[in-house]
């Protein structure tokens, strides 16, 4: 009898192991497809090992779920610290910054950078170096739309949003695909009369980050490839910058720019006031690392020059994204998690002299949070309105500069 019980036990145990391995394999497949929400649910149910913890942590990290990311990366470091790649030191430190655990975050980041960092000291120093104060209040009554990437569009604004609930969901975060919308902004800073761009612009994939010529007849925007292509060891749907022309009351001649590619992304375009330069972010060949800020000349005949990397003063081995340029072309705003900050992407500004940008300045704790902050855009015509995206929720802020005392600044948060 004992013999049969032992055989039955071994059989059931083997089935359990096979089930766990099968579940991990399914989770890995979802992870490779970048279906991070579903992959995380499955990884949470299987036996923990290094692969499971790395991928599970990445699922949460990629969706800015910093509490869960810090929890999982903590387990990873507790058991496998001697065997993990340097990128996980960075991700773990960023996750810890996201939950304001500065002591542990600084310890991990110091190990990653090979020199000591102190976030509390950095924040204290910024209090005397940054002449900005921000008070935040909502720009929309619904803070769950995923609105971001705002720009000026004639007397309106344009922005990207996941508010189209009828659209299919995106596996990365299980939310609707992004579309472009236009809206009015009233004197209280609220978005009104929100309307989607026409079907010529909005498709079944993502559209975002629109920027317009001074006369409003040319638009550059992002669109994600509908099909994934193999880049290295994985399949990705790259992001491309498109150009559209407004002719006879409709958007037409919609074409991807000549320096886009199926093997790297180009994103977050911003056109200079005079229309002669287009700034954007890309992981194209020639990057210092991850995404860098580039600029390309826009010629009078509509052709483009060769994209130029803005260099090591601006770009790091990590992410530099969401550029914005002042009307006179001398002040660059952008977001980065490669320069020291409060956690995730922070907003920085850099001034240029004879076309060379200086070391960027973090815009401080009253605008930068422990999570992703990005998309700083100034309405210099009014000199009173500033939009940006922060912590994934639609909001409006009032900004007071020490000398200029600018008021009524608007901030858009992505959700």
C-alpha positions in Angstrom: 0.0 0.0 0.0 2.8 2.4 0.9 4.4 1.6 -2.4 1.3 2.7 -4.4 1.0 5.8 -2.2 4.6 6.7 -3.0 4.1 6.2 -6.7 0.9 8.3 -6.6 2.8 11.0 -4.7 5.6 11.1 -7.3 3.1 11.2 -10.1 1.2 14.2 -8.6 4.4 16.0 -7.7 5.6 15.6 -11.3 2.4 16.9 -12.7 2.7 19.9 -10.3 6.2 20.6 -11.5 5.2 20.3 -15.2 2.3 22.7 -14.5 4.6 25.2 -12.9 7.1 25.0 -15.8 4.2 25.3 -18.3 2.8 28.3 -16.5 6.2 30.0 -16.5 6.6 29.2 -20.2 3.2 30.8 -20.9 4.2 33.8 -18.8 7.5 34.1 -20.7 5.5 34.1 -24.0 3.2 36.9 -22.7 6.3 38.8 -21.5 8.0 38.5 -24.9 4.8 39.9 -26.5 4.9 42.8 -24.0 1.6 41.8 -22.5 2.9 42.9 -19.1 -0.4 43.0 -17.1 -1.3 39.4 -18.0 2.3 38.2 -17.7 2.5 39.6 -14.2 -0.7 37.9 -13.1 0.8 34.5 -14.3 4.3 35.1 -12.9 2.8 35.8 -9.5 1.4 32.3 -9.4 4.5 30.3 -10.3 7.5 29.2 -8.3 10.0 32.1 -8.0 13.4 31.8 -9.7 15.7 34.4 -11.2 14.0 34.6 -14.5 10.5 34.9 -12.9 11.6 37.6 -10.5 13.4 39.6 -13.2 10.5 39.5 -15.7 7.9 40.1 -13.0 9.8 43.1 -11.7 10.0 44.4 -15.3 6.3 43.9 -15.8 5.6 46.3 -12.9 8.5 48.6 -13.7 7.4 49.1 -17.3 3.9 50.1 -16.1 5.2 52.4 -13.4 3.9 50.2 -10.6 6.8 51.1 -8.4 5.5 49.5 -5.2 5.3 46.1 -6.7 8.5 46.6 -8.8 10.4 47.4 -5.6 8.9 44.4 -3.8 9.9 42.0 -6.6 13.3 43.5 -7.3 13.9 43.3 -3.5 13.4 39.5 -3.6 15.6 39.3 -6.7 18.5 41.1 -5.0 18.0 39.1 -1.8 18.6 35.8 -3.5 20.4 36.5 -6.8 22.4 39.7 -6.3 25.7 38.2 -7.3 24.3 37.0 -10.7 22.1 39.9 -12.0 23.0 42.3 -14.7 23.8 46.0 -13.9 20.5 47.2 -15.5 18.6 45.7 -12.5 20.6 47.8 -10.1 19.3 50.9 -12.0 15.7 49.6 -12.2 15.7 48.6 -8.5 17.1 52.0 -7.5 14.5 53.8 -9.6 11.7 51.8 -8.1 12.9 52.6 -4.6 13.0 56.3 -5.5 9.5 55.9 -6.7 8.4 54.9 -3.2 10.7 57.6 -1.6 12.9 55.0 0.1 15.9 57.3 -0.5 18.3 55.5 1.8 18.0 52.1 0.1 17.7 53.7 -3.4 20.9 55.7 -2.9 22.8 52.6 -1.7 21.8 50.6 -4.8 22.3 53.5 -7.2 25.8 54.2 -5.7 26.7 50.6 -6.4 25.4 50.9 -9.9 27.2 54.2 -10.6 30.4 53.3 -8.7 30.2 56.6 -6.8 28.2 57.9 -3.9 24.9 59.7 -4.4 22.5 61.3 -2.0 19.0 62.1 -3.1 18.1 64.1 0.0 21.2 66.3 -0.4 20.4 66.7 -4.1 16.8 67.8 -3.4 18.0 70.3 -0.7 20.5 71.9 -3.1 17.8 72.3 -5.7 15.7 74.4 -3.3 18.3 77.2 -3.7 19.2 76.6 -7.4 15.7 76.5 -9.0 13.6 79.6 -9.0 10.3 77.9 -9.6 7.3 77.1 -7.3 4.3 75.1 -8.5 0.9 74.5 -7.1 -1.1 71.7 -8.7 -4.8 71.4 -9.3 -6.8 69.3 -11.8 -7.2 70.2 -15.5 -9.8 67.6 -16.1 -12.5 66.2 -13.8 -11.5 62.7 -15.0 -7.9 61.9 -14.1 -8.0 58.4 -15.6 -8.0 59.2 -19.3 -4.3 58.9 -19.9 -4.1 62.4 -21.5 -0.5 63.5 -22.4 1.7 65.0 -25.1 -0.1 68.4 -25.2 0.8 71.1 -27.8 -0.6 74.3 -29.2 -3.0 74.0 -32.2 -4.1 77.4 -33.4 -6.3 78.7 -30.6 -6.8 75.2 -29.3 -4.6 72.5 -27.8 -3.9 69.0 -29.1 -3.0 66.0 -27.0 -2.9 62.2 -26.9 -5.3 60.2 -24.8 -6.6 56.7 -24.1 -10.1 58.1 -23.5 -11.5 56.3 -26.5 -13.1 53.4 -24.5 -14.5 51.9 -27.7 -10.9 51.3 -29.0 -9.3 47.9 -28.5 -7.0 47.5 -25.5 -3.2 47.5 -25.6 -1.6 44.5 -24.1 1.2 46.5 -22.5 -1.2 48.1 -19.9 -4.6 46.7 -20.9 -5.8 50.3 -21.7 -7.2 51.7 -24.9 -4.9 52.5 -27.8 -3.9 56.2 -27.9 -5.6 58.7 -30.2 -5.0 62.4 -30.9 -7.6 64.9 -29.7 -8.1 68.7 -29.9 -9.7 70.8 -27.2 -10.3 74.3 -25.9 -9.0 75.5 -22.6 -11.2 77.9 -20.6 -10.0 80.6 -18.2 -10.0 78.1 -15.4 -7.6 75.8 -17.2 -10.1 73.1 -18.0 -10.2 71.1 -21.2 -13.5 71.7 -23.1 -15.0 70.6 -26.4 -12.7 67.7 -26.7 -12.8 66.2 -30.2 -10.8 63.3 -31.8 -8.8 64.0 -34.9 -10.3 62.4 -38.0 -9.7 58.8 -39.1 -7.0 59.9 -41.5 -4.9 60.6 -38.4 -6.3 58.3 -35.8 -5.9 54.6 -36.7 -6.2 51.2 -34.9 -2.7 51.7 -33.4 -1.2 54.5 -31.2 -1.0 58.2 -32.3 0.5 60.8 -30.0 2.8 63.8 -29.6 1.5 66.2 -32.3 3.4 69.4 -33.2 2.3 72.0 -35.7 3.7 74.7 -38.0 3.0 78.3 -37.2 0.2 78.5 -39.7 -1.3 75.1 -38.5 -1.1 73.5 -42.0 1.7 71.0 -41.2 1.6 68.5 -38.4 4.2 66.0 -37.2 3.1 63.2 -34.9 3.9 59.8 -33.7 2.3 56.6 -35.0 3.2 53.1 -33.8 3.9 50.4 -36.4 0.9 48.1 -36.8 3.2 45.1 -37.3 6.0 44.0 -35.1 9.5 43.4 -36.6 12.4 41.4 -35.2 15.1 43.6 -33.8 17.9 41.6 -32.2 16.3 38.8 -30.2 12.8 40.3 -29.8 9.9 41.5 -31.9 9.0 45.2 -31.4 6.5 47.6 -32.9 8.6 50.7 -33.4 7.3 54.3 -33.3 7.6 56.5 -36.3 7.2 60.3 -36.9 4.7 61.1 -39.6 4.0 64.4 -41.4 0.5 65.5 -42.5 -0.7 68.5 -44.4 -4.0 70.3 -43.9 -5.4 71.0 -47.4 -9.0 72.0 -48.3 -10.3 71.3 -44.8 -8.7 67.8 -44.3 -5.5 66.2 -43.2 -3.8 64.5 -46.2 -0.4 63.6 -47.7 0.3 61.6 -44.5 3.8 60.1 -44.8 6.5 58.8 -42.5 9.6 60.9 -42.4 12.6 59.7 -44.4 14.8 59.1 -41.4 12.4 56.7 -39.7 13.0 53.0 -39.7 11.5 49.6 -39.0 14.5 48.8 -36.7 14.4 51.8 -34.3 11.9 54.3 -33.0 11.6 58.1 -33.6 9.2 59.8 -31.3 8.1 63.0 -29.5 8.7 65.5 -32.3 8.6 69.2 -31.5 8.9 71.9 -34.3 10.9 75.1 -33.6 8.9 78.3 -33.8 10.4 79.2 -37.2 9.8 75.7 -38.6 13.4 75.2 -39.5 14.3 72.5 -36.9 12.6 69.4 -35.7 13.7 68.0 -32.3 12.8 64.4 -31.4 13.8 61.4 -29.3 15.2 58.2 -30.8 17.1 55.0 -30.2 18.5 55.2 -33.7 22.2 54.3 -34.4 24.4 57.0 -33.0 22.7 57.2 -29.6 24.7 57.3 -26.4 22.2 54.8 -24.9 18.5 54.0 -24.8 16.7 57.1 -26.2 18.6 60.4 -27.0 17.4 63.8 -28.1 18.2 64.6 -31.7 17.6 67.6 -34.0 17.2 67.7 -37.8 17.0 70.6 -40.2 13.8 71.1 -42.1 14.7 72.6 -45.5 12.5 75.1 -47.3 11.7 72.6 -50.0 10.3 70.2 -47.4 13.3 67.8 -47.4 15.3 67.0 -44.2 18.9 67.1 -43.2 20.7 64.4 -41.3 19.6 64.0 -37.7 22.2 65.2 -35.2 22.6 63.9 -31.6 22.6 66.8 -29.1 25.6 65.3 -27.3 26.7 64.1 -23.9 25.7 67.3 -22.1 22.0 66.4 -22.8 22.0 62.7 -23.4 23.0 59.8 -21.1 23.1 56.0 -21.4 19.4 56.0 -20.2 16.3 57.8 -21.4 16.1 61.3 -22.7 12.6 62.0 -24.2 9.9 64.6 -24.7 12.0 67.6 -25.9 10.5 71.1 -26.1 12.3 74.2 -27.4 11.7 77.9 -26.5 10.5 80.3 -29.2 13.9 81.7 -29.7 15.6 78.3 -29.8 17.9 78.9 -26.8 16.2 76.9 -24.1 15.7 73.2 -24.3 13.3 71.4 -22.0 13.3 67.6 -21.9 12.8 64.6 -19.6 15.4 62.1 -18.4 16.0 59.4 -16.0 19.7 59.4 -16.7 20.5 62.7 -15.0 20.1 62.7 -11.2 16.5 63.3 -10.2 13.7 62.4 -7.8 12.8 59.1 -9.5 11.7 58.0 -13.0 11.7 60.7 -15.7 12.3 64.3 -14.4 12.0 67.5 -16.4 15.3 69.4 -17.1 16.2 72.6 -18.9 19.3 73.6 -20.7 20.3 76.8 -22.3 22.5 77.0 -25.4 25.3 79.3 -26.4 26.3 79.4 -30.0 24.2 76.3 -30.6 25.9 74.3 -27.8 23.6 73.2 -24.9 24.9 73.5 -21.4 24.7 71.1 -18.5 20.9 70.7 -17.8 19.2 71.8 -14.6 16.6 69.7 -12.8 13.5 71.9 -12.5 13.0 70.9 -8.9 10.8 69.0 -6.5 7.7 71.2 -6.8 7.4 70.1 -10.5 9.3 66.8 -10.5 8.0 63.8 -8.4 9.1 60.3 -7.6 7.4 59.1 -10.7 7.6 60.0 -14.4 7.4 63.7 -15.2 7.6 64.8 -18.8 6.4 67.0 -21.6 7.1 70.6 -20.5 5.6 73.1 -23.0 5.5 76.9 -22.5 3.0 79.2 -24.2 5.4 82.1 -24.6 2.8 84.2 -26.5 0.8 84.6 -23.3 3.8 84.0 -21.0 1.5 82.5 -18.5 0.6 78.9 -19.5 2.8 75.9 -19.1 1.7 72.4 -19.8 3.4 69.2 -18.8 2.7 65.5 -17.9 3.4 64.2 -14.5 2.6 61.1 -12.5 0.0 59.9 -15.0 -3.0 62.1 -14.0 -4.4 65.2 -15.7 -3.7 68.2 -13.6 -3.2 72.0 -13.9 -0.5 73.9 -12.0 0.2 77.5 -11.2 3.8 78.6 -11.5 5.5 81.5 -9.8 9.0 82.4 -10.8 11.0 84.4 -8.3 11.5 87.3 -10.6 8.9 87.1 -13.4 6.1 85.8 -11.1 4.5 83.9 -13.9 1.0 82.6 -13.0 -1.6 80.2 -14.4 0.7 77.4 -15.6 -1.0 74.3 -16.7 0.2 70.7 -16.2 -1.2 67.6 -17.8 -0.7 64.3 -16.1 -0.7 61.0 -17.9 -2.6 58.1 -16.2 
